[in-house]
């Protein structure tokens, strides 16, 4: 029975991830894949960040690059901040990587940023994967 309950909540969480900011994510992912089609894998993260900024701009996606996010602890702001690679639509964190494979620590990093910043959705983008870029949707269910 316990496995059934876990499976139910996992599927509910996935459904929430699939529906949250669906149209916005579609536009963002279009920009991500356009960058990858143009330059492929093998570059540093900074190259992808600059190219993605240009692509987001040309797709009319509102974004802030290297946006400083305020963090909360027990409902109160703390002094430490996080600098997101991108925040799109003031609601979606984009964390860029250029590694062969995404590790669990990368996903944990995005989830922690979401929890501490009180945002709901993060996209973990890996431009280093071959033969295509990958995008993992991470939802803050808190």
C-alpha positions in Angstrom: 0.0 0.0 0.0 2.8 2.4 0.8 4.2 2.0 -2.7 0.8 2.8 -4.1 0.6 6.0 -2.1 4.1 7.0 -3.2 3.3 6.3 -6.8 0.1 8.4 -6.5 2.0 11.4 -5.1 4.8 11.0 -7.6 2.3 11.1 -10.5 0.4 14.0 -9.0 3.7 15.9 -8.7 4.6 15.1 -12.3 1.2 16.3 -13.5 1.7 19.6 -11.6 5.1 19.9 -13.3 3.6 19.3 -16.7 1.0 21.9 -16.3 2.8 24.7 -14.4 3.6 27.6 -16.7 3.1 25.3 -19.8 3.0 28.1 -22.4 5.9 30.0 -20.9 8.0 26.8 -20.8 7.2 26.1 -24.4 8.6 29.4 -25.5 11.7 29.0 -23.2 12.4 25.5 -24.5 12.1 26.8 -28.1 14.9 29.2 -27.4 17.0 26.5 -25.7 16.7 24.1 -28.6 17.4 26.9 -31.1 20.7 27.6 -29.3 21.6 23.9 -29.3 20.7 23.5 -33.0 23.0 26.5 -33.9 26.1 25.7 -31.8 25.7 22.1 -30.5 27.6 20.8 -27.4 31.1 21.3 -26.2 31.1 25.0 -25.1 31.4 26.5 -21.7 28.3 27.4 -19.8 29.1 31.2 -20.3 28.8 30.8 -24.1 25.4 29.1 -23.8 24.2 31.8 -21.4 25.1 34.6 -23.8 23.6 32.8 -26.8 20.4 31.9 -24.8 20.0 35.6 -23.7 20.0 36.6 -27.4 17.6 33.9 -28.3 15.2 34.7 -25.4 15.2 38.3 -26.4 14.5 37.5 -30.1 11.6 35.3 -28.9 10.2 38.1 -26.8 10.5 36.1 -23.6 10.8 38.4 -20.6 13.9 37.5 -18.6 16.6 38.7 -16.3 20.1 37.3 -16.6 22.2 36.8 -13.4 19.3 38.0 -11.4 19.9 38.2 -7.7 17.2 36.4 -5.7 16.4 37.1 -2.1 16.2 34.0 0.1 14.0 33.3 3.1 14.4 31.3 6.2 11.4 30.5 8.4 9.5 33.3 6.6 12.2 35.9 7.0 14.6 37.4 4.5 18.2 36.4 5.1 21.3 38.3 3.9 22.6 35.6 1.6 21.3 35.7 -2.0 21.4 33.4 -5.0 22.3 34.6 -8.5 20.1 32.7 -11.0 21.5 32.2 -14.5 18.1 33.4 -15.7 14.7 34.2 -14.3 12.0 34.2 -17.0 8.6 35.7 -16.6 9.5 36.6 -13.0 8.5 33.1 -12.1 10.8 30.4 -13.7 14.4 29.8 -12.7 16.7 28.6 -15.5 19.8 26.9 -14.3 22.3 26.2 -17.1 24.9 23.4 -17.1 27.3 22.2 -19.8 28.1 18.7 -18.5 28.0 15.2 -19.9 25.2 14.1 -17.5 23.1 15.9 -15.0 23.9 14.6 -11.5 21.5 14.4 -8.5 23.3 17.3 -6.9 22.4 19.6 -9.8 18.7 18.8 -9.3 19.0 19.3 -5.6 20.6 22.7 -6.2 17.7 23.9 -8.3 15.2 22.5 -5.8 16.9 24.3 -3.0 16.9 27.6 -4.9 13.2 27.2 -5.5 12.5 26.5 -1.9 14.6 29.3 -0.5 13.4 31.9 -3.1 9.7 30.8 -2.9 9.5 30.3 -6.7 7.5 27.3 -8.0 9.3 26.1 -11.2 12.9 25.6 -12.2 14.3 24.4 -15.6 17.6 22.6 -15.3 19.1 22.9 -18.8 22.1 20.8 -19.9 23.8 21.9 -23.1 26.6 19.4 -22.6 24.5 16.4 -23.4 24.8 14.8 -26.8 22.9 14.4 -29.2 20.5 17.1 -27.8 20.2 19.5 -25.0 18.1 18.3 -22.1 15.6 20.2 -19.9 14.5 18.9 -16.5 11.4 20.5 -14.9 11.7 20.8 -11.2 8.7 21.9 -9.2 8.7 23.4 -5.7 5.6 21.8 -4.2 6.0 23.6 -0.9 
